[in-house]
């Protein structure tokens, strides 16, 4: 079991994670998740940057529990794979709708290309997890 402090330290030491520091905070980002530490209060939060549209959302309790259980690196991979599955489901639905509605071939090709890219990224991260 990890604490948020342990997860933050693990993110600091991870060579694949990118630093995003600013005035009054330190943060690290990897695969759509950002861990932020406020330097004045030492408050640590985790943000899911893959969902939310115009505004990023804080990680859900389930996502944070994944970090507590697995640590930074492994949790990032597990949650990224979960996000890829969600994206894949959305693209599959859009492809089916496009084919039923007789949309242009160009639109269907774009969607299929998007699906292939998601599958490639999914497999790349899945191999890292194993």
C-alpha positions, 0 to 999 in steps of 0.5 A: 500500500502506497501513500500519496507522498510515496506515489509522488516520489515514485513519479519524481524518480520515473524517467518516463514521466515529464516534469511540469513545474510552475510557480508554487507547485510541482507536478509530473505527468504520464499517459494522461495523469498528472500528480500535483503538489502544492508547495505552500500546503504540501497538498497532493492531488491526482488529475485525469487529463484524458476526460473532462473536455475543456476542464480537467477532472480530479481522479475518481476515488477508484482511480486514486485507490489504484494508485494507492494499491499499485504505485505510480508506474503500474497504476498509470499503465492499468488506468491508461489501458482502461481509458483506451478500452473506453475510447475503443468502445466509442470509436466502434460505436461511431463506426457502426453508426456511420455504416448504418447511416451511409456516411462518406467512405472518408469518414469511415476510413478516418474512424477505422484509422483512429481505431487502429491507432488506439489498438497500437497504443494499447498493445504498446502499453500492455507489453510494458505492463507484462 
